[in-house]
Amino acid sequence: MRIGVVYSGEQIQPWLFRALYPVQLRVNCIANSSVIPENRVRVEEFASFFECDFFESPEEMFNTMHPKLDGVIIVSGEKASVPRAQLIESALAAGINVLSPTPPGSLEEGLHLVAASERYNRLVMTGTRFIFGRCIQEILRIVSDSGFGIIQDMRFLLGIGRVPYLNDLLKFGDSHFQIVFEIVRRLFVEYTVLPEEATVMASRNGAPNLACTIRFPQGALCTFCQTSNRQWGNDSYHKIEITGGASYIWSDLQTWRCFSQENTFRMGGGDEEISANIQGSSGQLKEFCLAIESNREPYAGTLRSTLPALWFRERLQDCIEHGQTSLKLSEIRANSDAEVQRLTSQLDVDPRNGEYRREKALLLGKRGDFSLALAEYHQIL
């Protein structure tokens, strides 16, 4: 397994490098993606530490490394010389699989990268590491078991650290949205189950706060609360409660308790707390390598599986910006029917018009019709 790293040298996500050791993953080369000289020095120091090749640019590493890399880990911050989405697409075009721990910045970017990964027949893993941690994996296993019963209610209370604006709160909440949709996906065995309706309340006073009640198909409810900790200066905190027909789960994302009808419980501990596995970093890397070796789709963390979370975040942003207190999927689709028909008619006359096709793809994505949106993107790329 030949693995490269693209790094912008910022003091971000050092967990990734610590997580290499539990899975005994050797880095073959590191490329600098920073425009800041002192960050470039830090990237070169990493290459020296790992005793591997150093490249001045990611494109040089993608195209000149022989034999070609099997995968690349892209840890590139805001001060990178090339946008992260462009780096991912360049790696895919070079025939290299990608692990980018930071999810796409928008639904549009996510759809574009999914289409690119399918075009080049290479995988892209991204998003929350929590899903690969032992705690969330155990919760997913429990709720998927028939003995848990039909989920009646899910409650998420999530503290996201110190952020000044609601949009920042939503952006940092992507990883938590992904957990919600991963649980729902296990129940419905689909990637694209979206909420039929959501009631939204948001406050900018003191520290930004957001609360919403979500109704999924078949009646499952989810209450989702996010708050910034900058008022109190404490660490992030999280709490999940899931009530099934026969059981109940409580978790803080590191430990969990499962209560049954007999009023007994079993508890799992956070024994990964002192290692890089606490947030599933090593598990994510291991699954990335196993998926490449087995030529299969990862069991979690694919780009497709992040699309519902990106969609939900943007719909909440729309509600907040327009002062709306609710959103309904049926209304979103009904309000866009005429525009979809108009764009379809224009494309019938001018099928080569990329602007119309991109506009239609984005509109279909906003409706939650991801498969149709991707079909349009495939004709653009």
N, C-alpha and C positions, 0 to 999 in steps of 0.2 A: 504493500500500500504506500503510494507516494503522495504526500500531503504538503501543500504549501500554505503560507499565511500572507495575507495582505494586511498591513498594519499602518495606521497613521501616526503612531508614536505617542498618542495622548495617554494620559493616565486614566484609561477607561477599561473596564471589564478585565482586570488582571486575573479573575477567576478562570478565564479561558485557558491561560497558559498553565495555571496550576492543575487544571483538569486533564491535561495531557498525560500526566504521570500515572494515575490510576488505570488508564486503559493502555498504557505502554505505547503511546502513539508518538512516533518519531517525526519531527518536522524536517522536511528535506530542503526547504528554501523559504526565505522571507523577502517580501517586496515592500518598499517604502511607498506610501501614498500621500505623504504629508507635504504641505507647502512651507512648513516652518522648519528652519535649519536645526534647532535644538531637538525637535521631534524626530527628524531624520537620524540624528545621532543616536537617539534612544532605540530606533528600529534597528540600526546597525549593531548596537550592543546586544539586542535580542538575538540577532543572527549569530553573533560571536558566542553568546551563551549556549545556544543550541548547536553550535558547531555545524552550521549549514550555510548554503549559498545565500548571498545577499544580492538583490536586484534593485536598481534605482527606480524602476517603475513596474507596476503590475502587468502592463501589456508585454513588457520584455520577458517577464517570468512566464506568462501564459504561453507565449509563442516561441520561446527559445529553449525552454527546459526540455531536455531529452534524457531518458524517455519521458513522455508527457505525464504531467501530474494526473492522478486519479481524482483528487479533490482539492479544493482550496477553501480555507477559512478566512472570511473577510471581516476584519474588525477595524472599520474605518469610520472615523468620526466626522464632525461637521467641517473640520478644517482640512479635509482631504483635497488633493488636487483634482480628483475626479469624483463625481457623485456616486454614491454606493450602488444605486440601481444600474448605472452605466458600467461599473466594475463587474457586477454580477452578469450582465448581458455579455460583456467581453469574454468572461471566463466560459460561459456557456457556448459562445461561438467558437471558442478554442477547443471545445470538447471536454470541458472540465466540470465536474459536479461541484456544487457550492453549498457551504454552510455559512449563513449570515445571521448571527444571533439576533441582530436588530431587525424587526419586521419592516416591511415597506412603509413608506411615509404616508401613503394614501391608497384608496381602493383602486384608483386609476393605475398607480404604479404597480400594485399587486397583480392586477389583471394583465398588464403588459408583461410582467416577468413570468407569470404562469404560462402565457402564450409562448414566450421565448423559450422556456424550459421544455415545453412540449415540442416546439419546432426543432430544437437541437437534440431532443431525446436525452436530456440530462436532468438530474434532480436538483432541486433547491430546497434546503431545510432552513427554517427560520423561526423566530418567535420565542415564546416563553420556554425557559428551561425547567420551570416548575413541573410541567407535565411529565418530565423524565425522572423526577425525584421519586423516592420510594413512597412518600406519603400520598401524592396524587395518584400514582399508579395503583396503590392499594384501594383508594377511594373509587377509582374508576372500575376496578375489579368488583368491588362490593355492590355498587349501584347497577352493574351489568348483570349481576346474578338474579335469577328469578325469585329467589328467596327474599330479596330486598323489597319486592313489591313495586307497584307503579309509583313513580315520584309524584308527590302531591305538592311539595313546596321546596324551594331552594332559597337560602338567604346568604348573601355575601356582604360582609362588612370589611372594607379594605382601606387601610391607611397607606398613602402613597408617598410619604416623605414631603419635603418642603417645596411646594410649587406655588407660584403667584397667581396663575390664571387658570380658568376652567378648561381651556383648550389643552394646557399642559397636563392637567389632571386626567383628561381623557386620553391623551397620548401615552402617558405613563401607565394608564390603565389597560392598555392593549393586552398585556400578558394575562390580566385577570379576566378580560372578556374571553380570551382564548380558552381558559379553563372552563368557563360556563358553556361555551359552544362544544368543547370536547366532551363534556358530560352529556349534553343533549345529543351529540352525534352517536355516542355509545348506545343511547336509548333508541334512536330512530334509524341507526345504521345508514346515515346519510351525511355528506359533507355540508349540505346547503340548507339545513333546517333553520329557518329564520322565525323570529317572533311575529305573531300575527298582530300584536298590539303592544304598545308601551306607554305608560304614564310617566312623565318626566318632571322633576322638580330640581331646580338649581339655585345656588346662592353664591354671591361673590363677597358677602360680608365677612370680615375677619380673615378667614381662610376659605378658599373655594370648596364647596361641597356639592355633591350630586347624588340624587336618589331617583331610582326608577323601578317601577313594577312591570315585569315583562310577562306576557302570556304566550306560551308556545302552543303549537297544535296539540290536540288531545287534552288540552286543559292544564298542562303543567305550568306552574307559576314560578317566577324568580324575582326576589326583591334584591336590588343591587344598590349598595351605598358606597360611595367613595368620598374620602375626605383628605385634605392636605394636613400634614402634621406641623406646618411651620408656625402655628399659633403656640404650640406647646414645646417644640424642640425635642420631641422624643423620637425613637426609632419607628420604622414602619411596623404596623401591626395588621393582622388579617384574621378573619374568622369566617368559616363556612359552616352552614347548617343545612343538611339535606334530609327531608322527611319522606320516607317511603311508606308503602302500605303496611309493612311489617317491621320496619327498622328505622333507625335514626342515626345520622352521622354528625359529629362535631369535629372540627379541625381548625388548627391555626397554620396550616400549610407545612408544619414540621412534625406535628403529632396528630393523632386522630383517635376518636373513641366511637365505637359502633355499639349502639344499644339495640336490643331485640325486644320482642313482645314479652319475654320472660323477665324483663327488667334487669338484665345482666348486660355487661359490656366487655369488650376486649379493647385493649389500647395498644397502639403502635407508637414507638418512640422515635425521636429524632437523632438516631445514632450516627447520622451523617453530618451532624452539626459542626464537627471540627475538621471536615474535609471539604474538598471542592464539590462533593456530591450533594451538598445541602440544597442546592437549587437544580440539581440534575444535570450539571454541566458535563460531567464525565459520561453520564448516560446518554446525553444528546450526541456527544462525539462518537461514542461507541455505536449508537444506532446509525449514525451517518456512515461510518465505515462498513458496518454489516450490510446496509442497504446497497452500497456500491458493490461490495464483494458478491452479494447474492443477486444483483441486478433486479432489485425489487423496490417497491415504494416503501418509505419509512412508515412505521405504524403510527407515528404522530409527528407534528411539526412540519408538514408539507406546506407549500405555498397555498395550495387549494384550501387547506384546513384553516388558514388565517383569513380567508376572504370574508366569512360571516362576521368576524370580529372587526375587521376594517370597515365593513358596511355599517355595522351597528354604531361604531364610533362616529362615523360621518353623519349618520341620521340623527344622533344625539346632538352633534354640533349644529346641524340645521335647526333643530328644535330650539336650542338655546339662543342662536343668533336671531331667530324670528319670533322669539317669545312664545313659542307653542308649548303646551303642557302635555301633548300626547302625539303619538304617531301611529298610523294604521297602515299595514302593508297593502291592504286592498285599496286604500285611497291613493297611496303612492303610485300603484300600478294604473289605477283608473285615470289619474291626472296626467299620466304620461302616454296614454294610448294614442292620442291624436298625433303627438310629436313623433312617436315611433313609426306610425303609418306614413307621416309626411316624409321622414328620412328614408323609409323603405321605397317610397315612390320615386324620390330623387335618385336613389341608387339604381333603381330599375332603368332610369334614363341614362345615368352616368355611373356605371359600376366601378370605374377606376378612380372615382373621387375619394381620396383618402380622408379628407376633412369630414365629409358626410359620414363615412364609415366609422371613423373614430368617435364622432359625436353620437352616433347610434350605439356604439359599443359602450360608451360611458353611461348613456341613458339606460341601457339594459342592465348594466351593473348596478345603477342606483335603484332599479326596480327589484334587484335581487335575483335577476335571471342570469346567473354567472355563466352557465354553459352557452347560452346564446351570445353573451358578450364576448366570450373567448372565441367563438366561431367567427365573429367579426374581426377580432384582433388578429386571428390567424391569416386573414386575407390582407391585413395591413403590413405585417412583418415580411 
